[in-house]
Amino acid sequence: MKKAFIYSLPILVLAIGLALLWRLQPAALHPSEHEQEEEGIKEALEYQFEITKDPALGYPPTERIIAAVKETRRRQALNASRSPEGILDARWRERGPDNIGGRTRVILVDKSDPTRKTVWAGGVSGGLWKTTDITANPPQWQNVDDYLDNISIGALAQDPNNLQVMYMGTGELYTGIPGLALFKSVNGGQSWNVLPSTLNGNFRYTQDMFVHPQTGDVYAATSSGLWRSQDEGSTWNKVLGSGQGASGNTMHDVVYHKDSGTMFASNNTAVYKTLTGNPGDWQSVTAGNGFMTGVNRVEIAVSQGTPYYLYAIGNTNGQGTGLHTLANGEGNWASRAAPVDGEGTNYARDQGWYDLEVAADPFTPQHVIIGGIDLYATDNGGLSWQRISNWTGGSPQYVHADQHVAVFDEELPGVVYFGCDGGIFRATNGGLQAGQRNKGYNVTQFYACAIHPEAFKDHFLGGTQDNGSLLLDAYGIDDARTVGGGDGFYTHIDQNEPNFQMISLYYGNYSASYDGGASFGAGVEVNGGFVNPSDFDNDANILYAQTFDGDLARWKRDGGGLDVIDIVGYDVNANMVFADPTTPNRVYVGTSSGLLVRLDNAHQGTSLTPTVINPPSGGSVSSLDVDLDNPSHLLMTVSNYGLPSVYESINGGQSWVNVEGDLPDMPVYWGMFNPGDSKQAIIATELGIWATELISGSQTSWSPPVQAKGTPLTRFTMLQRRESDKVVLASSYGRGMWTSDLFATPTAVLTVDRIHYQDSPLQFVGERSLQAESFSWSFGDGATSTEPNPVHTYSSVGTYTAALTINGNLTTEAQIKILPKRSLPYTPEGESYSGSFEQYPEQYGVYTVSGSAFEQGKSTITGKDGAHSGNNAFVTGLTEQYYQPNTQTILYLPNFDFSAPGIYEFSFWAKYQLDPGFDGLQVQYSTNRGQSWRVLGSNSDPNWYNFRNDNASASAFPSGSSYFSGTRFGFTQYRLNVSNLGGSEDVAFRFLFRSNDSGSYPGLALDDVEITRYEGELLTKVNLFEGAYNSSSNIELNWSTLPEFYCKYFEVEQSFNGKNWEMLDKVNATGGTTSNPQAYEFTTLGQRNLYFFRLHVINQDEASGYEEIFYTDPIVVRRQNFYEGIEVLRVLPNPFTDYLEATFTDVLKDEPITYELFDAAGHRLQSGTQTVSGTLLHIDTARLPAGMYVLSITIGEGAPQSFKVLSR
């Protein structure tokens, strides 16, 4: 049911051999997409193995992190009593993403919650998490305890006898990430404490835990055997493993069958069962009875009830075995075929050592789910399989790749949870309907990051393990946008021209964006390693990267293409690349074998002679930083265990001083000088971001993150700083991205929407302020606050000055305009109408982010001159010949009351001369008083936008956006039906103009905004319906509507006799809901001389439940010179029983019809008069004897017509 295999000491030689074998694979042969997915984790582990290994041992002694954690906690406690200041007291803010999960091997449904909504999850590198409502959309996860952030959560169990007691196992055996010990909680998981008796090597890797419901005994399946505690975790004894009845120590699963009281446990090759759990009382159920062979990991699950089935799958050379089944836990195993994907590939695809899982439905004994790369289900014990997930997003449904745990809810039939490299998924219907449950589950693993150079701007790029390249562009902890798939690695943002950005995929495959990250396209492929270290020279616009084609790859963005550089005299496989920002075209290259070289004039030539500046003790060079005031002052980090991790040089690398000082033995991945004081530095380590206030050789003292203020104690992989405001971005491998203002100058920053609406909560953000210790707000209406990010509501229309003061003496202000609410219609005849912009200026407002502003007046510049009416329009740059590059200006209108159902239309007049396709005007609307905005309409709407950006990366609007662009010299009215907004009492509109960074165009003018509401009956009305022969064989039908109200379509029906109808075709409504006339035309074959037609009108709105369906009155189309006047067309049925009907050659309108029925002898049997409208006369008759009769029909004052009819 859970994990398997890797760097425990007994198999370390094998691990090293695997690493060497993987390194020897031909680098130039890039795998397919499927193969990349398969090899990703293997390559990632190999890379981490190589850069962190202790050279003296040949492997990473990861157990040393346990001592480092202890020392870190000791120093944190000590520092808390000393009140550190400055760089040692840095505040780090979590940035997310909170919508992308990470590798998860533990899921537990909390038995203390009767609703079954509380769920626990364990991240491999992100700690323990909990949500109290997994069914919420989205659920909200909380990190339980930052103490656990560096600890890989491997197992979790709850005592069924006391639900407040929980046990947790740590370590991830399958990737060699050691844990610390076993933990216990006695308060339902609120806090956790180490069980002291487990602080030893026996409990570094725990794959599963179980608390016996009858005895309360606690079991832990570890890499050193199955251990049991009979005193609630105080002491432990080994009950199964080497020397205790099993062939090996490495245990994977413990499962329990309730009715029989039988426990089962699996190790690498076998399965054992017991009723007591005592040493010596475990019986193998896999010896000589058809069980799988040649495996080194066995996962098991057991169904419930009677009879029951024990299920097992195994890993053999990376492939998953077929399902093996044992009825009632005894006898012979039945072996089933292993499922394969659509390409015929085994479900584990070479990763059975990493992702392998089996789970049995507690309600349906033969319903089993197994997981490898994807998930597969069977309802017949493995006789047949159904693929139930596809990591690529195709059919049948998306669940992220690499399955590690599946948990059926024991009390809710059909509910099952999946833990994978993409976090947590919850499924219903036995796994057939799965959805992500990752909101707030912040355990994303980043390799690298990049920061936008603009001060105070939230825009961060990063590459992640198995979750692609992500862009975060919102304040606080927020969602990320995926801008590249697969595994993401190094990312770059040009610090001089931030519209240029780069992301990378496996093996040095770089994509480039020229529109500020809105879209990424082709960049360059450098044929590099799985992780491809690189750096971008912001001044020379050159990318330098590791490559297998030579010693270094060089790609010039602005021409020159890709060059491969030979570093003379050395065979370099770059592990670190650094473009020196202080010296033009100087690049440093470091390797994992301790080589560090400096390349001057690296921008030219393909054979470069290096200056060697190796660190004294070798090791894997992980980063280099340079003092911005002194290019000879360098800071270098090394990521190996067992070696000094931090060095300083004051002579350009001619000599180095070990400044590791009192830092614990752990990998250091990045270092950075304080740009304001190069005697200080911060480093990114295996246990968060550490700092020193004085670099002083061996006496250097390093401080860990401040608890509850600094970073969590997890692996941080990179540090990046922008010079504009000195904000630092840090990427972590397990807890997302973090930012800090530790190097910044105290600055008050007030962020708020400058235009808002009356009686609408307005969010003020002060936390963007740099080095802020206190906050004091004045909102301009007498209200105040001391919160960092208060919410305030203005009750009156007007302009207010809001002020923020930080630290008691640094103040900044912002002008805020509050707009009113207005009733409809909003037309020149209406009270307080301001859409002509001639009066009532309190009703509209302008906010300009950058560039030219919307200004009120009448311009004289061609292309935007004049006004449609009166003396005022709103113009971009009223007196400017051309609007400015990178303009973003917004014109806001009042908030309107659309609460009454109706047919609404929004219109305005405009003229413009804009850079076609690149710059444009967009109309947006809000239904929550300006809290959020959406685009109004699209280019497919008639008389609305004239352009859609499908592929122009340099456009001011993102790809897929619709807007007005190009040239319209005269004022033109644009109108859009907005009846879909009906029913909302708050609807606001705004005009957004944006331009890119080039071009010279005059701009635009807006005038005479109107919003109308149709005052008539809200019902689709067909006002005209007619037809005629337009040729000898075709009939043309025409009809029109006014208005249309939720009109979907028309079904055109025809009849040959006026009674029996058939549908010819469906014609979609063009208006939908509109007060504008709509006209329709339909052509059909007309070979007869007379036809009847009618329309079946379908009006529906699913959102409101509205439905109105009706038929129009029929019309008759007659060929010319046939059927003059109105005559009886046909009498039917004939023969008849108890009624007769007559149809006519035209549609009757309140015509009196007289009829008489005679027998064969001329006796009148029945007569009467009816007023008929339509095409049909109906006469009920008595049941008459069989025979012939005569029906006489007189239309109005015309001559009678007689027809012979037969009675049955």
Secondary structure, 3 states (H helix, E strand, C coil): CCCCCCCCHHHHHHHHHHHHHHHCCCCCCCCCHHHHHHHHHHHHHHHHHHHHCECCCCECCCCHHHHHHHHHHHHHHHHHHHCCCHHHHCCEEEEECCCCCCCEEEEEECCCCCCCCCEEEEECCCEEEEECCCCCCCCCEEECCHHHCCCCEEEEEECCCCCCCEEEEECEHHHCECCCCCEEECCCCCCCEECHHHCCHHHCCEEEEEECCCCCCEEEEECCEEEEECCCCCCCEEEEEECEEECCCCEEEEEEECCCCEEEEEECCCEEEECCCCCCCCEECCCCCCCCCCCCCEEEEECCCCCCEEEEEEEECCEECCCEEEECCCCCCEECCCCECCCCCECCCCCCCCCCEEEECCCCCCCEEEECCCEEEECCCCCCCEECCCCCCCCCCCCCCCEEEEEECCCCCCCEEEEECCEEEEEEHHHCEEEECCCCCCCCEEEEEEECCCCCCCCEEEEECCCEEEEECCCCCCCCEEEECCECCCCEECCCCCCCEEEEEHHHEEEEECCCCCCCEEEEECCCCCCCCEEEECCCCEEEECCCCCCEEEEECCCCEEEEEEECCCCCCEEEEEECCCCCCCEEEEECCCCEEEECCCCCCCEECCEECCCCCCCCEEEEEEECCEEEEEEEEECCCCCCCEEEECCCCCCCEECCCCCCCCCEEEEEEECCEEEEEEEEECCEEEEECCCCHHHCCCECCCCCCCCCCCCEEEEEECCCCCCEEEEEECCCEEEECCCCCCECCCECCCEEECCCEEECECCCCECCCCEEEECCCCCEECCCCCEEECCCCEEEEEEEEECCCEEEEEEEEEECEECCCECCCCCCCCCCCCCCHHHCEEEEEECCCEEEECECCCCCECCCCCCCEEEECCCCCCCCCCCEEEEEEEEEEECCCCCEEEEEEEEEECCCCCCEEEEEEECCCCCCCEECCCCCCCCCCCEECCCCCCCCCCCCCEEECCEEEEEEEEEEECHHHCCEEEEEEEEEEECCCCCCCCEEEEEEEEEEECCCCCCCCEEEEEEEECCCCEEEEEEEECCECCEEEEEEEEECCCCCEEEEEEEECCCCCECCCEEEEEEEECCCCEEEEEEEEEEEECCCCEEEEEECCCEEEECCCCCCCCCEEEEECCCECCEEEEEEEEEEEEEEEEEEEEECCCCEEEEEEEEEEEEEEEEECCCCCCEEEEEEEEECCCCCEEEEEEEC
